[in-house]
Amino acid sequence: MSHASRTANIEELVDELIALYLAQAADLREYAQAAVAGEGTVHLKRTLRHREVQRADLYCQFEQAAFPVSPALDLADQT
C-alpha cells in the first residue's frame, strides 16, 4: 500500500471514529434523559452496545493501519 493511500485510509478511519464517538455521546445523553424521565431504555442500551462493538472494531482497524507490525520488530520485542 502506498504512503498516500495508507494515510488516506488512516484519515478515513479517524473520521469514522470521531463520528462514532459523537454518536455515542449523543446516545449516552439520550439514555440518561430517558432514565431520569422513567422512560424505557432497552432500545437505547442495544444501540449503545452496538456502537461500542462498532467502535472496538474500527479502533482495531485504525491500530492495524496506523501501527503496522514489522516482522523484524516483532521478533526483536520477543528477545
Residue pairs with C-beta under 8 A, 6 or more apart in sequence:
1 9
6 65
9 65
10 62
10 65
10 66
13 58
13 61
13 62
13 65
13 66
14 62
16 58
17 55
17 58
17 59
17 62
20 51
20 54
20 55
20 58
21 55
23 51
24 48
24 51
24 52
24 55
27 44
27 47
27 48
27 51
28 48
30 44
31 41
31 44
31 45
31 48
34 40
34 41
34 44
35 41
